[in-house]
Amino acid sequence: MKKTKNTILCIVILVAALISCVDKKSKQGTSQSSDSIQPKESINDGWEYLFDGKTFNGWEKLGGDATYRVNEGMIVGTTAPPSDTSNTFLVTKKNYDNFVLEFEVFLDLAPNNYHNSGVQIRSHSLPELSNGLVHGYQVEIDPDTTARSGGIYDEGRRGWVHDLRDNPQAKKAYKPGEWNHFKVIADGPGIKTWVNGVPAANYTDNLDSEGFIGLQVHATDSDKPLNIKWRNIRVKLI
């Protein structure tokens, strides 16, 4: 009988030890799993998405009669009839100074018509200047034979200030009829751009240190409406 009681006692102790071990491992596994999931703020790492995928909250339209709409998480700009010779812009209500900007863009192919676009940075619209004409640095989106995507154009003022003529690799970076990724760093007087990872503009200028970001729909000679699509528009202050 004594032997039987000792055997039962040993079994109880063994079972208790196994339960304790399993519980400890379970807690450790839970802790490791929790640590491996980063909070949303850490994943974004300072990025601000300028477009929520559903509305134009934080944006306003300036300039011509081209239209903008939201479609499947994208901003779609559509050209106005050729009779409207004004460029149109969808711009942020907030101004930005030093930042990294990234976006993807897709332009309809229009081989027999003029069709280009651009993204304004550090730009302005002032009532006292040409009735609010949008002006400022523009990162060119140019699928035409001039191939100047990623160059810097001074919209409404000086025209081309950095047209990539000395950067043949950048002039080949844009892919017509596909989604293209742009990156822009505006830091102090310096503006640098990349198109699909290829370095494009490296421009220094002191004219504007801050301003809005804007999506351009350029005037066209096409009777058929042409679209420009943007997605994944995000900015990080530096």
C-alpha positions in Angstrom: 0.0 0.0 0.0 2.8 2.4 0.9 4.5 1.6 -2.4 1.3 2.4 -4.2 1.0 5.8 -2.4 4.5 6.7 -3.3 3.9 5.8 -6.9 0.8 8.0 -7.0 2.7 10.9 -5.4 5.5 10.6 -8.0 2.9 10.7 -10.8 1.2 13.8 -9.3 4.5 15.6 -9.0 5.5 14.7 -12.6 2.2 15.9 -14.0 2.5 19.2 -12.0 6.0 19.7 -13.4 4.8 19.1 -17.0 1.9 21.6 -16.6 4.3 24.2 -15.2 6.7 23.7 -18.1 4.0 23.9 -20.8 2.5 27.1 -19.2 5.9 28.8 -19.1 6.6 28.0 -22.8 3.1 29.2 -23.7 3.7 32.5 -22.0 7.1 32.9 -23.6 5.6 32.1 -27.1 2.9 34.8 -26.5 5.5 37.3 -25.5 7.7 36.6 -28.6 4.6 36.8 -30.9 3.6 40.1 -29.4 7.1 41.6 -29.7 7.2 40.6 -33.4 4.2 42.7 -34.3 5.2 46.3 -34.7 2.7 49.1 -33.9 1.3 50.9 -36.9 3.3 54.1 -36.1 6.5 52.1 -36.2 5.6 50.5 -39.5 4.8 53.9 -41.1 8.0 55.3 -39.7 6.9 59.0 -40.0 5.1 58.7 -43.4 1.9 60.7 -43.9 -0.4 59.4 -46.6 -1.8 62.5 -48.4 -4.8 60.6 -49.9 -7.0 58.4 -47.8 -8.1 56.4 -50.8 -11.8 57.4 -50.4 -12.2 61.2 -50.3 -10.5 64.5 -51.2 -10.2 65.6 -47.5 -7.2 67.9 -47.3 -7.2 68.8 -51.0 -8.7 71.6 -53.1 -8.9 72.2 -56.9 -7.3 75.2 -58.6 -7.0 76.4 -62.2 -8.8 74.9 -65.2 -11.8 72.7 -65.9 -10.2 69.3 -65.8 -11.8 66.9 -63.3 -10.6 64.7 -60.5 -12.4 61.7 -59.0 -11.7 58.8 -56.7 -11.7 55.3 -58.2 -10.6 52.1 -56.5 -8.2 53.8 -54.1 -6.7 56.1 -56.8 -7.0 59.7 -57.7 -7.9 59.9 -61.4 -7.5 63.3 -63.2 -9.3 63.7 -66.6 -8.4 66.3 -69.1 -10.8 69.1 -70.1 -11.8 69.8 -73.8 -9.1 71.5 -75.9 -11.0 74.8 -75.6 -9.8 75.0 -72.0 -6.1 76.0 -72.3 -5.6 76.3 -68.5 -3.7 73.7 -66.5 -5.7 72.2 -63.5 -4.3 71.3 -60.1 -5.5 69.3 -57.1 -3.4 70.7 -54.3 -3.0 70.1 -50.6 -4.4 72.6 -48.2 -1.3 72.1 -46.0 2.1 73.5 -46.9 5.3 71.5 -46.7 8.9 72.6 -46.5 11.6 69.9 -46.1 10.4 66.4 -47.0 10.6 63.1 -48.8 7.7 62.6 -51.2 6.8 59.3 -53.0 4.0 58.5 -55.4 3.1 56.3 -58.3 1.5 57.6 -61.5 0.0 56.2 -64.7 -0.7 58.3 -67.8 -2.9 57.2 -70.7 -1.0 56.7 -73.9 -1.8 59.5 -76.4 0.7 59.1 -79.3 -0.9 61.7 -81.5 -1.9 64.3 -78.9 -0.1 66.4 -76.3 -0.4 64.7 -72.9 1.8 65.2 -69.9 1.5 65.9 -66.2 3.5 66.8 -63.1 3.5 67.1 -59.4 3.9 70.5 -57.8 6.1 70.9 -54.7 6.6 74.0 -52.6 4.1 75.8 -54.8 1.7 78.7 -54.4 -1.5 80.3 -55.6 -1.7 84.0 -54.6 -4.7 86.3 -55.4 -2.3 89.2 -56.1 -0.3 87.2 -58.7 -2.1 86.6 -62.0 -5.4 86.0 -60.2 -4.2 83.0 -58.3 -2.1 81.3 -61.0 -0.5 78.2 -59.6 3.3 78.6 -59.7 6.3 76.9 -58.3 8.5 73.8 -58.7 7.0 71.0 -60.7 8.4 67.5 -60.9 7.7 66.7 -64.6 5.9 63.6 -65.7 6.6 63.5 -69.5 5.9 60.4 -71.6 6.6 62.4 -74.8 9.6 62.0 -77.0 11.4 64.8 -75.0 11.6 62.3 -72.1 12.0 64.7 -69.3 10.2 62.8 -66.5 11.8 63.7 -63.1 13.1 67.0 -64.4 12.2 70.3 -62.7 9.9 72.8 -64.4 9.0 76.1 -62.7 5.3 76.3 -63.4 3.8 79.7 -64.0 7.2 81.5 -63.8 10.6 80.6 -65.4 9.8 77.4 -67.3 12.5 74.7 -67.4 15.2 74.9 -64.8 16.5 71.3 -64.9 15.5 69.4 -68.1 17.8 66.3 -67.7 19.7 67.0 -70.9 22.9 65.9 -69.1 21.3 62.7 -67.7 20.6 60.2 -70.4 19.9 57.4 -68.0 17.2 59.3 -66.3 15.6 60.1 -69.7 15.1 56.4 -70.2 13.7 55.6 -66.7 10.0 56.5 -67.3 8.0 53.5 -68.7 5.1 54.7 -71.0 1.8 52.8 -70.4 2.9 51.5 -67.0 2.8 52.5 -63.4 5.9 54.6 -62.5 7.4 55.3 -59.1 8.7 58.8 -58.3 10.7 59.9 -55.3 11.5 63.5 -54.4 13.6 64.9 -51.6 13.3 68.6 -50.9 15.8 69.6 -48.3 16.8 73.2 -47.8 17.7 74.7 -51.3 18.2 71.2 -52.7 15.7 69.2 -54.8 16.5 65.7 -55.9 14.3 63.3 -57.8 14.3 59.6 -58.8 12.2 57.8 -61.4 11.7 54.1 -60.9 14.8 54.2 -58.7 17.0 56.0 -61.3 18.5 59.3 -60.1 17.1 62.2 -62.2 17.3 65.8 -61.1 19.8 67.3 -58.6 18.8 71.0 -58.5 19.7 73.8 -56.1 17.5 76.9 -55.8 16.5 79.4 -53.1 13.3 80.8 -54.6 10.8 78.8 -52.5 11.4 77.0 -49.2 7.8 75.8 -48.6 4.4 75.5 -50.3 1.7 73.0 -51.2 2.0 69.7 -53.1 -0.3 69.5 -56.2 -1.3 67.0 -58.9 -1.4 68.5 -62.4 -3.7 67.8 -65.3 -2.2 69.6 -68.2 -4.2 71.2 -71.0 -4.3 69.1 -74.1 -5.3 69.1 -77.8 -7.0 65.8 -77.5 -10.8 65.6 -78.2 -10.8 62.3 -76.4 -10.5 62.7 -72.6 -7.2 61.5 -71.2 -6.6 60.2 -67.7 -3.8 60.5 -65.2 -3.9 58.2 -62.2 -2.1 58.6 -58.9 -1.8 56.2 -56.0 0.3 55.6 -52.8 1.0 59.4 -52.4 3.0 59.8 -49.1 5.3 62.4 -47.5 7.7 62.3 -44.7 9.1 65.4 -43.0 12.9 65.8 -42.7 
